Amino acid sequence: MTEFILSLFSTRNKLRLSTLYQVLSGKHTSSVLIYGFLNDLLFVHGSFPKLTQEEFMKVMDQLVNEKRLIVTENQAMVTSLGKKKLATMDIAFEGLHYDRYGRTDGTCWRLIKFAIQVVSNLKSNNSDYIPIETSPYYTIQVKRWLAVNHFDRVTLSKRISQELNELFSAMPEEDANFLANQFSGAHMAGLLSYQLTAISDEVQLRLYEAERIHLLLQKIEEKPTFLLYRLIHPLLIQNFNQSMLTTRKLVLEGYTFDEVMKIRKLKKGTITDHLIEWQLYFTDFPYETMISKKTLEQLSQLPNIRTWNYRELNEKMPLDYGEFRFYQIGVLKGELTDDAQE
């Protein structure tokens, strides 16, 4: 855990201690999400939902005692020794997305593995096998999935095999093998994650597996016609704030900000939070209707966008908080360009 926490300072010399804990434990407020985004930490949001503040502080104290970090009031700063340690660490986490998949990644992976086992045994006409899942949830989900997809056993098996080949071909071979070797079937028993890697540290192993599962889920999400997509799509939707999705749906249907407030009977701040969350997680945010030309003109002239402070800017020029954040996030995501501002 100490190396993982230290690795989060690889792109930032200084982090706010209390908010870093809130990011890791998954506090779901717009301020925490924005902080995670601005500090390139959104991918670990909710990565340790059971982490207590006491446990977190013990890790921080250890890093301070090792002289890797300096803590002043509520700020943690990496030291020269910490930077030397970071230089020796293999920090990638390219496929890790707890923010998007963390709530249901384990359930999705168990459901996929169980579905593979069921399809394999169906093809072999083998009913005498020990299922890897006995919970009613998994059995009901797979039965419903099979009932909706009206294929004979051979065709179903062929479709799933083709989908897996395409998905794994789009992943690094090592990652694909790590996941594929966990599958059980009519003539094989899947291995456990710890049997497929030399990693012995529990936290590192968990992150290693999560990174590969998240990458697979991302690939499946890109294939809405796949049977595997239909299997896990209800779970993928659960990763998002459902109230935010309702607001998003209304806006996409053409309702204005004020109309959505009236329909949903929610305060402006709540709708703004929904819009910020939508903007962070999706790529279909309607900038043209959410940011006025006046705000675009004002903010487009200012440098150092990542470090902007709303209160300071608002004192110099009256700004709507929502528009301020929409612009800042949009530019940093690369979705709002100079062309879009004209």
N, C-alpha and C positions, 0 to 999 in steps of 0.2 A: 504493500500500500504506500509506503514512503516513496519509493521510486516513481510510482504512478503519480502521486501528488506533485512531486518535484518536476515531473515531465510536463505538467501543465504550465510551468513557467518558461517553457522553451521558446515561446513567442512573446511573452510578456515578462518584463523584469519585476513588475509590481502588481499585486492582486489584493483586492479587498477581502479580508479574512472571512467575515461573516457571510458575504455574498457568495464566496467560493464554496462555503459549506452548503448554502442554500441551492446552488447549482448542482452539486454532487448529490444532495439528498432529494432533489427534484421539486423544490418549492415552485408552485405554478402561479406566478404573478408576472405581469408584463415587465416590471422592473428587473426581476431576476432573469427573465428570458432576454431582455435587451442587453443586460450586462454580459450574459453568456455570449450573445452574438457579437458584441463590440470587442470582446476579448478572445474571440475564436474558441470558445469553450462550450458552445451550444451542443456539440456532439457528445458531451459527457453529462448533459442535464438528466438527472434521475438515474445515473449509473449506479449509485449506492443508496437506494431508498431507505434502507434500514440502518444507515450510518447515523450514530448518535453524535451530538455535538461534543460529548466527552471523548469519544473515540477519535473524532477528527482532531481535537486539540492535542491528544496524545501523539498523533502522527506529526503535527506541526511542531510540538515541543521536541520530538526526536530530531527533526530536520534542523531545528535551531541549535540543539546540543551538538549536532554533527557539523555545525557552522555552514550548512548549505543555504539556510535562510536567515534573514533578520526580520523580527516582528516588532513593529512600532505602532502602538495603539491598535488600530484595526487594519493595518497594512502589513503585508508580508512581501519582502523583497529578496530576490535571489542574490547570493554572495558570489565572490570570485571562485570560491571552492565549489559552490553550487553550479556555476557555469562550467567549470572543468568536468564535473560529474555529468552534466547534461551532454557535453561534447562526446562522452564515451558511451552514451545510451543510444539504443536503437529505438528511436521515436518515430512511429509511422501513424497508426490509428486511422489510415485512409478510409477504411470501410466502416469505422465505428460511428453509429448514429443512434445513441440512446434517446436523443430528443425525438426521433421519428419512430423508432421501433421498440424502445426499451420497455414499454408497458406490457407488450404482448409477445416479445421475441421468443421467450422460452416456450410459450404455449404454441406459437406458430410452428416452431421447429419440431416439437413433439407431435403435433398434428400431421405435419408433412411426413415424418418418419413412420408414423402409424399408417397413414394412407398408403405409403409405398409398400409396407409389409402386407397390407390387405390386398392390394392390387396384384402383387406378386403371387400370393397364395390363391387368389381367384383364378389367375391365368393357369396355374398348375392344378386347378381343381382340388386343392388341398384344404380341407376344413379342420384337419387335426393338427393345429399348431397353437403355441402359446403366444397370445397377443402381447405386444410390448406395452400396451395401454389397456387398463381395465376400468378406468373411470368412465362413468356414464357420459360425461361431456364429450370425450373423444370418440366413443363409439357412436353416439347420436350424430355428431357432426359428420363423420365419415359415411354413415348410412344415408344421411340426407344428401350428401354430395354425390354418392353413387346413384341415388334415386333420380336426381335432377339430370345427371349426365347419362343418357340412355345409349350406352355402348355395350357391345358384347365383350366378353372377358379379354379376348385376344386384341381387339381394337383398342380397348381401354389401356391395356398394358403397353401397346405400341405407342399410343399418344403420350403417355407419361414418360416413357423411355426417350422419345424424341424431345420432349420438353426439357428433361433433365440434361440431355446431351447438349442442347442449345444453351441452357443456363450455365452449365459448368464450363462450356467452351469459352464463355465470355468472362470467366474468372481465371486468376492465376492457377496453374496446375496444382500447386501445393495446397491452396485453399480448397479447391474442388475435391481433391483426394481426401482431405481432412473431413469434409462433410459426407462425401459419398461412402466412405468406409464405416460410417455410423448407421447405414441402412441395413435393415434386416429383411429377409425375404424367404421364399419357399426353400431355398437351398443354402442359405447363409445367415449368420448371426452377426449383427452389427457390433462394432467395438465401441467402447466408451471413450470420451474425449481424452482422458488422461492416458489412455493406451496408445494414442496416436501422436503424441508429442513428448519431448523430453522435458517440458516445462513442469516443474514441481511446485512452484509457488501458486497457492490457491487463487490469489487475486489476478496474477498474470495469466493463469490458465483461463479464468473466467473471461477476462478481457480478450484474450486470443480467440476463444470460441465465439464470443459475442460479435467480434469484428467480422468474422467469416459468415455468421448467420445473418447479420445485418446486410452484408454485401449480397447474399443470396436473396434476401427479401426485397432489396432494391431492384435486383434483376427481375424478380417475379412481378414486381409492381409495374415494370416497364412492358409487361406482356399481358394486357387485360383479356386477351382471348384464350390464354392458357387455362387448362383445367386446374392447375395448381393455384393460379390466381383466384379462381372462383372458390377454391377451398379455404384460403386464408383471408380473403378480402374483408369479411366481417370483423376479423381480428385486427387487421391493419387500420380500419376506421376507428377502432377503440383507442388508438394511440393519441387521437386528437381530442381537444375540448369540444364536446358535442354542442355546447351552446354557441361556440365560435362557428361551427359548421352551419348552424341554423342562420346566423347572421350573414355568413358568406353566401349562402343559398339565396337569401332575400336580395342582397346587393347584386348578385349575378342575374337575378330575375328583373333587375331594373329599378329597384326601390332606392331612393336617396337615403343619405345618412339620417336625416330628420324623420323620414317615413319609417325607417327601421326602428328608430327609438320609440315611435308611437306604437307601432305594431307589436313590438316585443315588451313595451312598457319598462324599458331599462334606461338608466342614466347615460349621459354622453360619455362619461369616463369608461363605463363598462363596454359600450359599443366600440370605443376607441381601442380598448384593450383587445377586443375580439379582432379588430382589423389589423392591429400590430401582429398578433399571433398568426393570423391568416397570411400576412405578408412574409413572415419569417419562414413559414413552412411550405408555401405554395408559390407558383410562378405566374399566377393569373390575376394578380392584384390590379385593380383599375385605377392606376395613377391619374389618368386624365380627369376623373371625376372626384378624386379625393384630395388633390392638391391644387390650390388656386394659382393662377398665373402670377399674382402678386408675390406669393410665397416662393414660387420657383425663381422669380427674378431676384428676390432678396437673398435667398440662400445660395444661389448659384455663384455669387460673387465672393463667398467666404471660403478660406482655406482650412486645412486640418479638420476635415469633416468628422473623423473618428473620435476626436476629443471634444467635440462641441458640448457645451453646457446650456441646457434650455433656459435656466433662470437668468444666466448672464446675457444671453442673446435677447431674451424677451424684454429685458430692461432697456436695451438699445433700440429694439424694433418689436412692436407688438406681434406676437406669433401664436397661432393656434398650436397647442401641444401635439395634437394628432398629426397635423400637416408637417410639423417639424420632424417628427419621428418617421413618418412615411417617406419624406424626402431623404433623410439621413440613411435609413435602411435600404431604400431603393437604390441609391447611388453606390453604397458599399456592396450590395448584392450584384451590382452590374446590370440592373434592370432599368434603371433610370439614367439615361445618357443625355449629353448635350442636345442630341437630335430630338429626344423626347421632350425637352424643355422648350423648344421653339414653338 
